[in-house]
Amino acid sequence: MGPSGFERMNELGSQSQPFLFILDFDLLNPLVFTPIEAQEAGILYQIHNRKNFTPPPPSVSPFSFLKTPVLPVCYRDAFNLVMHHLKAGNSYLVNLTFPTRIETSLSLRDIFFRSKARYKILLPEQFVVFSPEIFIRIEERIISSNPMKGTIDTTVPNARSVLLSNPKELAEHHTIVDLIRNDLNSVAKEVRVERFRYIEEIDTNFKHLLQVSSRITGILPPDYTSHLGDILFKVLPAGSVTGAPKKRTIEIIHEAETYHRGYYTGVMGYFDGSDLDSGVMIRFIEETSDGKVYKSGGGITSQSVVNEEYREMIDKVYVPFT
């Protein structure tokens, strides 16, 4: 069994008590709050249509947003290490991420209120998340996951067909869908892929992007609410931000990346007493002693090209408003 935070999720779930959860990538420091506890801690969140704040009037004031990514040589070193493992057969897909220094006139709170995203959370003076990616949802015993893999700038000619026909992106997506299907099989029955590779559009302050997702579902046992912590612990970390096979790939990530992810690429979500909704904490800005850091990355396969992956990592450093 995981840390005590997961045990508290089981306990609150068995009592049909609502709670907010924030889980870090390595599952070492899970945070679980009742709605009152979250409010007292100053945590703001929006989980789809559920939120604990009243939005201020929309702001259209100009702002600055400058990014300083890691040097290409630093990225290339990590990329080459990942490639070594891929060619050795130690992994089929590795999600490689890096921190990018940003300078902006916006506070974390400003970014939270101005962002448009499915999942948003603000831990005051720590980090803000504005993620488009669903992790798992549970509704009346049906558990579903929507892994997101594949991104392209809409200014690319025939962007939609280019994205869907790219063999590297297709292989990467197949790998993640298989991984998530296996993860759900560990907690549910009758697991199947309901929808394969559908496209969503995202507006940012730099570009208009297309992103590809799939939907996988299964059926949980009748007493699932008493085991919510166990269920999440078994299927985490999210396959879309690790790779496959998961255990060995996480070891490669720890070897290749030059920093600790912390809560970046972890999971945030809300249980309302019967149903659960959660998102992967991508699109993540953290306040550090040296200023703000934006963490981003992408999946690396044996077909990846270093310059393209470096560019994708930088393209994902954005705020979802204009």
C-alpha positions in Angstrom: 0.0 0.0 0.0 1.2 3.5 -0.7 1.7 6.5 1.6 -1.0 7.5 4.1 -2.6 9.9 1.6 -3.9 7.0 -0.4 -5.2 5.3 2.8 -7.1 8.5 3.6 -8.6 8.4 0.1 -9.9 4.9 0.8 -11.3 6.1 4.1 -13.1 9.2 2.8 -14.3 7.2 -0.3 -15.9 4.5 2.0 -17.7 7.3 3.8 -18.8 8.9 0.5 -17.1 12.1 1.6 -15.9 14.5 -1.1 -12.2 15.2 -1.4 -9.6 16.9 -3.5 -6.3 15.1 -4.3 -2.9 16.2 -5.6 -0.5 13.4 -6.3 3.2 13.9 -7.2 5.0 12.0 -10.0 6.9 9.7 -7.7 3.9 9.1 -5.4 5.9 10.2 -2.3 3.9 13.2 -1.1 0.2 12.7 -1.9 -2.0 15.6 -0.7 -5.6 14.9 0.2 -8.0 17.7 1.3 -11.7 17.9 2.1 -13.3 20.9 0.4 -13.1 22.9 3.6 -9.4 22.0 4.1 -8.6 23.1 0.6 -10.4 26.4 1.1 -8.6 27.0 4.3 -5.2 26.3 2.6 -6.0 28.9 -0.1 -6.0 26.2 -2.8 -8.1 27.1 -5.9 -9.2 24.4 -8.3 -11.4 23.7 -11.3 -12.1 20.1 -12.2 -14.1 20.4 -15.4 -17.3 22.2 -14.2 -16.6 21.9 -10.5 -14.7 24.8 -8.9 -14.3 26.5 -5.5 -13.9 30.1 -6.6 -15.9 32.9 -8.3 -14.0 34.0 -11.4 -13.0 37.7 -11.5 -14.0 39.8 -14.5 -12.1 38.6 -17.6 -8.7 40.4 -18.1 -7.5 41.5 -21.5 -4.6 43.5 -20.3 -1.3 42.9 -22.1 1.4 40.8 -20.5 5.0 39.7 -21.0 6.0 36.0 -21.3 9.6 35.2 -22.2 11.0 31.7 -22.1 14.6 30.5 -21.9 14.8 26.8 -22.6 17.7 24.5 -21.7 20.5 24.7 -24.2 20.2 22.3 -27.2 23.3 20.5 -26.1 21.8 19.7 -22.7 18.7 18.4 -24.3 20.7 16.4 -26.8 22.7 14.7 -24.1 19.6 13.5 -22.4 18.0 12.5 -25.7 21.0 10.4 -26.6 20.9 8.6 -23.3 17.2 7.8 -23.9 18.0 6.7 -27.4 20.7 4.3 -26.0 18.1 2.6 -23.8 15.5 2.5 -26.7 18.0 0.8 -29.0 19.0 -1.6 -26.2 15.4 -2.6 -25.9 15.0 -1.3 -22.4 12.0 0.8 -23.3 9.7 1.4 -26.3 8.8 4.9 -25.4 10.2 7.4 -22.9 8.6 10.7 -21.9 11.5 13.1 -21.6 10.9 16.5 -19.9 12.9 19.6 -19.0 12.4 22.8 -17.0 12.3 26.1 -19.0 13.0 29.4 -17.2 10.3 31.9 -17.9 9.9 35.6 -17.1 6.4 37.0 -17.0 4.5 40.0 -15.7 1.8 37.5 -14.6 1.6 36.0 -11.1 0.6 32.4 -10.6 -2.8 33.6 -9.5 -3.1 35.7 -12.7 -2.3 32.7 -14.8 -4.8 30.6 -12.9 -7.7 32.9 -13.5 -6.9 33.8 -17.1 -6.2 30.2 -18.2 -8.8 28.1 -20.1 -8.3 24.4 -19.4 -10.2 21.3 -18.3 -8.2 21.0 -15.1 -6.8 24.0 -13.2 -5.2 24.2 -9.7 -3.3 26.8 -7.8 -1.2 26.1 -4.7 -0.4 29.6 -3.5 3.3 30.5 -4.0 4.1 27.0 -5.2 2.6 26.1 -8.6 -0.2 26.5 -11.0 -1.5 23.9 -13.5 -3.8 24.4 -16.5 -4.0 21.0 -18.1 -6.1 19.7 -21.0 -5.4 16.0 -20.3 -7.9 13.7 -18.6 -6.3 11.0 -16.5 -9.2 8.8 -15.2 -12.9 9.4 -14.6 -15.2 7.1 -12.7 -18.9 7.3 -13.2 -21.3 4.7 -11.9 -18.5 2.0 -11.8 -17.3 2.9 -15.3 -13.6 3.9 -15.2 -12.2 5.7 -18.3 -8.9 7.1 -19.3 -8.0 9.5 -22.2 -4.2 9.5 -22.8 -3.0 12.4 -24.9 -0.1 11.7 -27.3 0.7 13.8 -30.4 0.9 17.5 -30.9 1.3 19.8 -33.9 1.1 23.5 -34.8 -1.9 24.2 -36.9 0.2 26.5 -39.2 1.8 23.3 -40.6 0.3 22.7 -44.0 -2.4 19.9 -43.7 -1.6 19.7 -40.0 -4.4 17.3 -39.1 -3.5 14.7 -41.8 0.2 15.2 -41.1 -0.3 14.5 -37.4 -2.5 11.4 -37.9 -0.3 9.9 -40.7 3.0 10.4 -38.9 4.4 6.9 -38.2 6.3 8.0 -35.2 3.2 9.6 -33.6 1.1 6.5 -34.5 3.6 4.1 -32.9 3.8 6.3 -29.8 0.0 6.5 -29.5 -0.4 2.7 -29.9 2.2 2.2 -27.1 0.5 4.5 -24.7 -3.0 3.1 -25.4 -1.7 -0.5 -24.8 -0.1 0.7 -21.6 -3.2 2.4 -20.3 -5.3 -0.6 -21.2 -3.0 -2.8 -19.2 -3.1 -0.4 -16.3 -6.9 -0.4 -16.2 -6.9 -4.2 -16.5 -5.2 -4.3 -13.1 -8.3 -2.6 -11.4 -11.2 -3.2 -13.8 -12.9 -5.8 -16.0 -14.1 -5.6 -19.6 -11.5 -3.1 -20.5 -11.7 -1.9 -24.1 -10.6 1.0 -26.4 -13.8 3.0 -27.1 -12.3 5.7 -29.3 -8.9 5.7 -30.9 -7.0 8.9 -31.9 -9.4 11.8 -31.9 -8.2 15.4 -32.2 -8.8 18.4 -30.0 -7.8 22.0 -30.6 -6.0 24.2 -28.0 -5.5 28.0 -28.2 -2.3 29.4 -26.6 -0.6 32.8 -26.4 1.9 31.7 -29.1 0.2 29.1 -31.3 -2.9 27.2 -32.1 -2.3 23.5 -31.5 -3.8 20.1 -32.3 -3.5 17.3 -29.9 -4.5 13.6 -30.2 -6.2 11.5 -27.5 -7.9 8.1 -27.2 -10.5 6.8 -24.8 -10.2 3.5 -22.9 -12.9 2.2 -20.5 -13.5 -0.7 -18.0 -15.9 -1.7 -15.2 -15.0 -1.5 -11.5 -16.3 -3.7 -8.7 -19.4 -2.4 -6.7 -17.3 -1.4 -3.7 -14.8 0.7 -5.6 -15.4 3.8 -3.5 -13.7 2.1 -0.6 -10.6 1.5 -2.7 -10.1 4.8 -4.5 -6.6 5.2 -3.1 -5.7 1.6 -4.1 -7.0 2.1 -7.6 -5.0 5.3 -8.2 -1.9 3.9 -6.6 -2.0 0.9 -9.0 -2.4 2.9 -12.2 0.0 5.7 -11.4 2.2 7.3 -12.6 0.2 8.1 -15.7 1.4 6.2 -18.7 1.3 9.2 -21.0 4.0 10.9 -19.0 6.2 7.9 -18.4 6.3 5.4 -21.2 6.5 1.6 -21.6 7.3 -0.7 -20.0 6.5 1.6 -17.1 8.8 0.4 -14.3 12.0 0.3 -16.4 11.1 3.5 -18.2 10.7 5.4 -14.9 14.2 4.3 -14.0 15.4 5.7 -17.4 13.6 9.0 -16.8 15.3 9.4 -13.4 18.6 8.7 -15.1 18.1 11.1 -18.1 16.3 14.1 -16.6 18.5 16.7 -14.8 15.9 17.7 -12.2 13.1 16.3 -10.0 9.6 16.5 -11.5 7.9 16.9 -8.1 4.1 17.5 -8.7 4.7 18.0 -12.4 3.2 15.1 -14.4 1.4 13.9 -11.3 -2.3 13.8 -11.0 -5.0 16.2 -9.6 -8.6 15.3 -9.1 -11.9 15.4 -7.1 -14.2 12.8 -5.7 -17.7 14.1 -5.2 -19.0 11.3 -3.0 -19.8 8.9 -5.8 -17.9 9.8 -9.0 -14.3 10.8 -9.5 -12.6 13.0 -12.1 -8.9 13.7 -12.5 -6.3 15.2 -14.9 -2.6 14.8 -15.5 -0.7 17.8 -14.3 1.0 18.9 -17.5 1.2 22.6 -18.5 2.8 23.4 -15.1 4.5 26.5 -13.8 6.4 26.4 -10.5 7.6 29.2 -8.4 11.2 28.6 -7.3 13.8 30.6 -5.4 15.3 31.4 -8.8 12.1 32.5 -10.4 9.4 30.8 -12.4 10.0 27.5 -14.1 7.7 25.9 -16.8 8.1 22.1 -17.1 7.4 20.4 -20.4 8.4 17.5 -22.6 7.3 14.8 -25.0 7.5 11.1 -25.9 10.7 9.8 -27.4 10.7 6.6 -29.6 13.4 5.0 -31.7 12.0 7.1 -34.7 12.4 10.4 -32.9 14.5 13.2 -34.3 16.3 15.3 -31.7 15.6 18.7 -33.2 11.9 18.0 -33.6 11.5 16.8 -30.0 13.4 19.8 -28.7 11.1 22.1 -30.6 8.0 20.3 -29.3 9.2 20.7 -25.7 9.5 24.4 -26.3 6.2 24.7 -28.1 4.5 23.3 -25.1 5.7 26.2 -23.0 2.6 28.4 -23.2 -0.3 29.8 -21.4 -3.8 28.9 -22.8 -5.1 32.4 -23.4 -4.3 35.2 -25.8 
